[in-house]
Amino acid sequence: MALRRLGRNKSSKVINNIDMTSLIDLTFLLLITFIITMPALEQGISIRLPQGNADELPVKKTNVVSLKPDGAAYLNNRLITLEDLDRTLGNLAAEDPEVVVLVRADEQLEYGKVMQVMKILYKVKITRMALVTKAD
């Protein structure tokens, strides 16, 4: 009687490589996702900035005051009233006289709202400030 092995090939090979295609696809998918979402995370408040010529923004830590078309004010992406903005910026200026504040205002916002923020900056003696515009 002859013994047979069922279900096995005589030439069974050991596979010693891993198919990397799916891992590479996943890596590119994550990379593209981060590339698309990073600019949205950088400036959280959606504002259409007016166009203009300006220097590059400072690299060091800055505080950003954003003004939406409806007049809502945000300090570092946090909704704030103008009275609280006055108090908070006063505290920041007292702690660090060289504090930098960038003002981002929507192009459709009336000029008086921007001037209210500028008056607050002048009142609390913040001298290092800039109006942010979109490059031409």
Secondary structure as UniProt FT lines:
FT   TURN            6..7
FT   TURN            10..11
FT   HELIX           21..42
FT   STRAND          63..67
FT   TURN            69..70
FT   STRAND          73..75
FT   TURN            76..77
FT   STRAND          78..80
FT   HELIX           82..95
FT   TURN            97..98
FT   STRAND          100..105
FT   TURN            107..108
FT   HELIX           111..123
FT   TURN            124..125
FT   STRAND          128..131
//
